[in-house]
Amino acid sequence: MASDLSKLIQDSITLTLNSLLAKEAKIVEITKTHIKDVENLQILKIQSVFNFSNFSSEFSFFIPAISASLIFNTMMGSPLTELSDVIDDDTEDAIGEFISNTSGTLTTAINNSALDDLGGHTKFNISHKEILAENTPLNLENTYKFKIDLEGNELILFIEFDEALHPYIPQILASEITYYEETKEIVEEEKIAKEVNNEEEKEEKEEGEASQLESKTKKLKLAIIAIASFIVLILISFFIMIMMGVFDSDSPSIEKENVNIATTKKNTEIKTEKIDVIENKTLKKINFKISDINVKRLNTRLEGLTKYSILNKKELEEQKIAEKNRLLELEREKKLLEFAKKNHEEPLYKTTKIEKEKSIAKKTDFKKETLATSNNDKKKNNPKEKTTEELHYIVTNSFKYSLFKKLVQQTPTQQARISICNNKEGETALYIGPFETKELQTKMMQLISISDSSINKKAIEMTEETFNTKCNLE
């Protein structure tokens, strides 16, 4: 008899919601999806492929916009009363992370359960993600609706299982279809009426296109007739002017070779007109050379004609570099603000009265906040002294502050903190440490891998001076 994964799938969903949203989730009901369940809904579709030892299976997750907004607002600490029925890019990324964590939790549970017919080396990968418009046709034959209670808030999730997995989910397959009061006959009548309306709309559209084409043909014919009439009229006028001798000339042609002949009328009071012929010689041709241009004088004149200063190539390059640095700084400030919002929580450890007296007002001054009290007196005598001791850190590109805070508290470290800094490539990253020993650093790496195997992380060693430089603490 095949293993039943129904319970593991339900537990993976609720455990992921509990850990990611810090709220208690409970699956209230599982039913087979009815067509009315997905009507007039914008849906985010995410496909996750699970590779077992002897076969592969694809899970298709369908999350409605309202449920996606509920998960995103809870993750970000936003009011749950401001739910959106449209999925934006930020919500899409948050739901992608939720599905990835759920798949990872399910993979870990299957591998730890030692199921002989599935093997102990199950893996997964996210193969596809897209936003579906309202009323997009879906294959509801193997799709099931999961109704979840999230501390008084209803969360709806649809999952489609391919036929390869059916022998392993008998409990879910036994679910009945969602109940609605409308009978089957009413649904069929609505479907037929909709098809009739579509046919009528199609016929009306074709008739409209035909009438438009006929109207365009008539206009084209009229335009051709008008153009032909205009050309004929011009030709007739041209022949009439030729017959009347309009283009004939009585005066002989006069050859002009570098001589301009001008006539001036003088003595208007005399009846006889006297014509003076004035001979103007052609001006001497000027041979222009580019080398004759005074560049300095020309630039001075141009500066006087414009209100903008003329920049050379070097100044333009400096402006481009300054603008690029400004955009990078704005991006860094944006990430710092996002991190600061998540950082408004209780401290990682309960500080003693002595530590409170030693700490300074600057909240991110990692250097003085993490050093032991026994070293403070030594630094007072020699404040410019800098240690060269290699300290143990963990660097990651993930910004799951709540998860890392919880894991740090599970280790016996007394000085590790979570800071946002720049890595070697100049990108913003999260630094966790320093840890007192290499063993504590290794334990923290293991805890992160167990909690979320998809998080990229790296154990590094650096001096206090290097850390302060990356984090702008000096």
C-alpha positions in Angstrom: 0.0 0.0 0.0 1.3 3.4 -1.0 2.2 6.0 1.6 -0.3 8.8 2.3 1.2 12.3 2.0 -2.1 14.1 2.7 -1.2 14.9 6.3 2.4 15.9 5.5 1.1 18.4 2.8 -1.4 20.0 5.3 1.2 20.2 8.0 3.8 21.8 5.6 1.3 24.6 4.7 0.4 25.4 8.4 4.0 25.2 9.7 5.2 27.5 6.9 2.4 30.1 7.7 3.2 29.8 11.5 6.9 30.4 11.0 6.7 33.0 8.2 3.8 35.1 9.5 4.3 34.4 13.3 0.5 33.6 13.4 -1.3 30.3 14.1 -2.8 28.8 11.0 -5.3 25.9 10.9 -6.8 24.1 7.9 -10.6 24.2 8.4 -11.8 22.4 5.3 -10.6 20.7 2.1 -13.0 20.4 -0.8 -12.8 19.7 -4.5 -12.8 23.1 -6.4 -16.1 24.3 -7.9 -16.1 26.6 -10.9 -17.7 29.3 -8.8 -14.8 29.2 -6.4 -12.5 30.9 -9.0 -15.0 33.2 -10.8 -14.0 36.9 -11.1 -10.7 36.4 -9.3 -7.2 37.5 -10.2 -4.9 34.5 -9.3 -1.2 34.0 -8.9 -0.1 30.5 -10.3 3.1 29.0 -9.0 4.3 25.5 -10.1 6.6 23.4 -7.9 8.1 20.1 -9.2 9.0 17.4 -6.7 11.6 14.8 -7.8 11.2 11.5 -5.9 13.5 8.5 -6.2 11.4 6.8 -8.9 9.1 9.5 -10.4 8.4 13.2 -10.5 5.2 15.2 -9.6 4.1 18.7 -10.2 2.1 20.8 -7.7 0.3 23.8 -9.1 -0.5 26.4 -6.4 -3.3 29.0 -7.1 -3.4 31.9 -4.7 -6.3 34.5 -5.1 -5.4 38.2 -4.9 -7.2 38.6 -1.6 -5.3 35.7 0.1 -2.0 36.9 -1.4 -2.6 40.4 -0.1 -3.4 38.9 3.4 -0.1 37.0 3.5 1.9 40.0 2.2 0.3 42.5 4.6 1.0 40.1 7.5 4.6 39.7 6.5 5.1 43.5 6.2 3.1 44.3 9.4 0.5 46.3 7.3 -3.2 46.6 8.4 -5.2 43.5 7.4 -8.2 45.8 6.7 -6.5 47.2 3.6 -6.5 44.0 1.4 -6.1 44.4 -2.4 -7.8 42.4 -5.1 -4.9 43.1 -7.5 -1.5 41.3 -7.4 1.5 43.7 -7.7 5.3 42.8 -8.0 6.0 42.9 -4.3 3.1 40.6 -3.5 4.2 38.2 -6.2 7.7 38.0 -4.7 6.3 37.5 -1.2 4.0 34.6 -2.3 6.9 33.1 -4.3 8.9 33.0 -1.0 5.9 31.4 0.8 5.5 28.6 -1.8 9.2 28.0 -1.8 9.3 27.6 2.0 6.2 25.3 1.9 7.9 23.1 -0.7 11.1 23.0 1.3 9.2 22.1 4.5 7.4 19.3 2.7 10.6 17.9 1.1 12.3 17.8 4.6 9.3 16.1 6.1 9.2 13.4 3.4 13.0 12.7 3.6 12.7 12.5 7.5 9.7 10.1 7.3 11.8 7.2 5.7 9.0 6.4 3.2 10.4 3.3 1.3 8.1 3.7 -1.8 9.2 7.4 -2.2 12.9 7.2 -1.2 14.9 9.4 1.0 16.3 11.9 -1.5 13.3 14.0 -2.5 14.1 17.4 -4.1 12.0 20.3 -5.5 12.3 23.3 -7.7 10.0 26.2 -8.7 9.4 25.7 -12.4 6.9 28.5 -13.4 5.2 31.6 -12.0 2.6 33.8 -13.6 -0.4 36.1 -12.8 -3.7 34.9 -14.3 -6.4 37.4 -15.3 -10.0 37.1 -14.1 -12.0 34.2 -15.4 -8.9 32.5 -17.0 -9.9 28.9 -17.8 -8.5 26.4 -15.3 -8.3 22.6 -15.2 -10.4 22.0 -12.0 -10.6 18.2 -12.4 -7.7 17.6 -10.0 -7.7 20.9 -8.1 -8.6 21.1 -4.4 -9.6 24.1 -2.2 -7.9 24.5 1.1 -9.8 26.8 3.5 -7.4 28.1 6.3 -8.1 30.0 9.5 -5.4 32.5 10.2 -6.3 33.8 13.7 -9.8 34.8 12.6 -8.9 35.7 9.0 -10.0 33.4 6.2 -7.2 32.3 3.8 -8.1 30.4 0.6 -5.5 28.3 -1.3 -6.0 26.0 -4.4 -3.6 23.2 -5.3 -3.7 21.0 -8.4 -2.1 17.6 -8.1 -1.1 15.6 -11.2 -2.2 12.0 -11.7 1.2 10.6 -10.8 0.7 11.7 -7.1 -2.9 10.4 -6.8 -2.0 7.0 -5.2 -0.2 9.0 -2.4 -3.0 11.4 -1.4 -6.2 9.3 -0.9 -7.4 11.4 2.0 -7.4 14.6 -0.1 -8.9 12.8 -3.2 -11.8 11.8 -1.0 -12.9 15.4 -0.5 -16.3 16.4 -1.9 -16.9 19.3 -4.3 -17.7 22.7 -2.8 -21.5 23.0 -2.2 -23.5 25.8 -3.8 -27.3 26.1 -3.8 -27.6 26.4 -7.6 -28.5 23.1 -9.2 -26.7 21.5 -12.1 -29.5 22.3 -14.5 -29.2 26.1 -13.7 -25.5 26.0 -14.3 -26.0 24.3 -17.7 -28.6 26.8 -18.7 -26.2 29.7 -17.8 -23.5 28.0 -19.8 -25.8 27.7 -22.9 -27.0 31.3 -22.5 -23.4 32.5 -22.4 -22.6 30.6 -25.5 -25.6 32.0 -27.3 -24.6 35.5 -26.3 -21.1 34.9 -27.5 -22.4 33.8 -30.9 -24.7 36.9 -31.2 -21.8 39.2 -30.3 -19.6 37.5 -32.9 -22.3 38.0 -35.6 -22.8 41.6 -34.7 -19.1 42.2 -34.8 -18.8 40.6 -38.3 -21.7 42.8 -39.5 -20.1 45.9 -38.1 -16.8 45.0 -39.8 -18.6 44.5 -43.1 -20.4 47.8 -42.9 -17.1 49.6 -42.0 -15.4 48.0 -45.0 -18.2 49.0 -47.4 -18.0 52.6 -46.0 -14.3 52.7 -46.5 -14.6 51.4 -50.1 -17.1 54.2 -51.0 -14.9 56.9 -49.5 -11.9 55.5 -51.5 -13.9 55.6 -54.7 -15.0 59.2 -54.1 -11.4 60.2 -53.4 -10.1 58.6 -56.6 -12.9 60.4 -58.7 -12.0 63.7 -57.1 -8.3 63.3 -57.8 -8.9 62.3 -61.4 -11.2 65.3 -61.9 -8.6 67.7 -60.5 -5.9 66.3 -62.8 -8.1 66.6 -65.9 -9.0 70.2 -64.9 -5.3 71.1 -64.6 -4.5 69.5 -68.1 -7.4 71.4 -69.7 -6.3 74.7 -68.2 -2.7 74.1 -69.4 -3.8 73.4 -73.0 -6.0 76.6 -73.0 -3.1 78.7 -71.8 -0.9 77.3 -74.6 -3.5 78.1 -77.2 -3.8 81.7 -75.9 0.0 82.2 -76.2 0.5 82.9 -72.5 4.0 81.3 -72.6 5.1 83.2 -75.8 7.9 85.9 -75.5 8.4 88.9 -77.8 11.7 90.1 -76.5 14.9 88.3 -77.6 16.9 86.3 -75.1 19.9 88.0 -73.6 23.0 86.1 -72.7 24.3 86.6 -69.2 27.9 85.8 -68.6 29.0 87.1 -65.2 27.0 90.3 -65.9 23.9 91.5 -64.1 21.7 93.9 -66.1 19.4 96.2 -64.1 17.0 98.8 -65.3 16.1 101.8 -63.3 13.3 104.2 -64.1 14.2 107.9 -63.9 12.5 111.1 -64.8 9.0 109.8 -64.1 7.6 113.2 -65.0 8.9 112.9 -68.6 6.6 110.9 -70.8 9.5 109.2 -72.6 11.0 106.5 -70.4 14.8 106.6 -70.1 16.5 103.3 -69.4 19.9 103.2 -67.9 21.9 100.0 -68.2 24.2 99.5 -65.3 26.9 96.9 -65.6 27.7 95.2 -62.3 30.8 93.0 -62.2 30.6 89.7 -60.4 32.1 89.9 -56.9 35.4 88.1 -56.3 35.0 84.6 -54.9 36.2 84.1 -51.3 38.3 81.0 -50.6 37.3 79.9 -47.0 39.5 77.7 -44.9 38.6 76.0 -41.6 42.0 76.8 -40.2 41.2 80.5 -40.3 38.5 80.0 -37.5 39.5 81.5 -34.1 38.2 78.7 -31.9 38.8 80.5 -28.6 37.0 83.7 -29.8 34.1 81.7 -31.2 33.6 79.8 -27.9 33.6 83.1 -26.0 30.9 84.4 -28.3 28.8 81.2 -27.9 29.1 81.4 -24.1 27.6 84.9 -24.3 24.7 83.7 -26.4 23.5 80.9 -24.2 22.6 80.6 -20.5 24.0 77.1 -20.3 27.7 76.4 -19.7 29.5 74.4 -22.4 31.0 71.2 -20.8 34.0 69.3 -22.0 34.2 65.6 -22.3 35.9 65.1 -18.9 33.2 67.2 -17.1 30.4 65.2 -18.8 32.0 61.9 -17.6 32.3 63.3 -14.0 28.6 64.2 -14.2 27.6 60.7 -15.3 29.7 59.1 -12.5 28.2 61.4 -9.9 24.6 60.6 -11.1 25.3 56.9 -11.0 26.7 57.2 -7.4 23.6 59.2 -6.4 21.3 56.5 -7.7 23.2 53.8 -5.9 23.1 55.7 -2.7 19.3 56.2 -3.1 18.9 52.4 -3.6 21.0 51.7 -0.5 18.9 54.2 1.5 15.7 52.5 0.4 17.0 49.1 1.6 18.1 50.6 4.8 14.7 52.1 5.4 13.0 48.7 4.7 15.5 47.0 7.0 14.8 49.7 9.7 11.1 49.0 9.6 11.7 45.3 10.4 14.3 46.2 13.0 11.8 47.9 15.3 11.6 44.9 17.6 12.8 44.0 21.1 16.6 43.5 21.4 18.2 40.1 20.8 19.4 39.8 24.4 18.3 41.4 27.8 21.1 44.0 28.4 22.4 44.4 31.9 22.7 47.8 33.7 26.4 47.9 33.0 25.9 47.3 29.3 23.3 50.0 29.1 25.7 52.5 30.6 28.5 51.4 28.2 26.3 51.6 25.0 26.0 54.9 23.0 23.0 56.6 21.5 23.8 55.5 17.9 21.6 52.4 17.3 23.7 50.8 14.6 27.1 51.3 16.3 27.9 47.6 16.3 31.5 48.0 17.5 30.7 49.4 21.0 27.5 47.4 21.5 29.1 44.0 21.0 32.5 44.3 22.7 32.7 42.8 26.2 32.7 45.1 29.2 36.2 44.0 30.2 37.7 45.6 27.0 36.0 49.0 27.5 38.5 50.2 30.1 41.4 49.3 27.9 39.9 51.2 25.0 39.4 54.3 27.1 43.2 54.5 27.8 44.0 53.9 24.1 41.0 54.9 22.0 42.8 54.8 18.7 44.0 51.2 19.1 42.4 48.8 16.5 42.4 45.1 16.8 43.6 42.8 14.0 41.9 39.7 15.4 39.8 37.7 12.8 36.2 37.6 13.9 33.6 35.1 12.8 30.6 36.3 10.7 27.9 34.9 8.4 26.9 36.9 5.3 23.6 36.4 3.4 21.5 38.2 0.8 18.3 37.3 2.5 16.5 40.0 4.6 14.5 37.6 6.9 15.3 39.5 10.0 12.7 37.8 12.2 14.0 34.3 11.2 17.6 35.2 11.9 16.8 36.8 15.2 15.0 33.7 16.4 18.0 31.5 15.3 20.6 33.7 16.9 18.7 33.4 20.2 18.9 29.6 19.9 22.7 29.8 20.1 24.6 30.4 23.3 26.3 33.5 21.8 26.3 36.7 23.8 27.6 39.2 21.3 26.3 38.3 17.8 24.1 40.9 16.2 22.4 41.4 12.8 23.7 44.3 10.6 23.1 45.5 7.1 26.4 46.3 5.2 28.1 46.1 1.8 29.7 42.9 0.5 32.8 42.6 -1.7 30.8 43.5 -4.8 29.4 46.6 -3.2 25.9 45.2 -2.9 23.8 45.4 0.2 23.8 42.2 2.4 23.0 41.0 5.9 25.9 40.3 8.3 25.3 38.1 11.4 28.1 38.1 14.1 30.6 38.2 15.5 30.5 34.8 17.1 32.9 34.0 20.0 34.0 30.7 18.5 34.1 28.9 15.2 31.7 26.3 16.7 29.0 28.9 17.3 29.4 30.1 13.7 29.0 26.6 12.4 26.0 25.9 14.6 24.3 29.1 13.3 25.0 27.9 9.6 23.3 24.6 10.5 20.3 26.3 12.0 19.8 28.4 9.0 20.0 25.4 6.6 17.5 23.5 8.7 15.0 26.4 8.8 15.3 27.4 5.1 17.6 25.5 2.8 17.0 28.0 0.0 18.8 30.8 1.8 22.3 31.6 0.3 24.8 32.1 3.1 28.5 32.1 3.6 30.8 31.9 6.7 33.6 34.5 6.6 36.3 35.9 8.9 37.2 39.6 9.0 38.7 42.1 11.4 36.7 44.6 13.4 38.2 47.4 11.3 37.1 45.8 8.0 33.6 45.2 9.4 33.3 48.8 10.6 34.4 50.1 7.1 31.7 48.0 5.4 29.0 49.1 7.7 30.1 52.8 7.9 30.5 52.6 11.7 33.6 54.9 11.9 
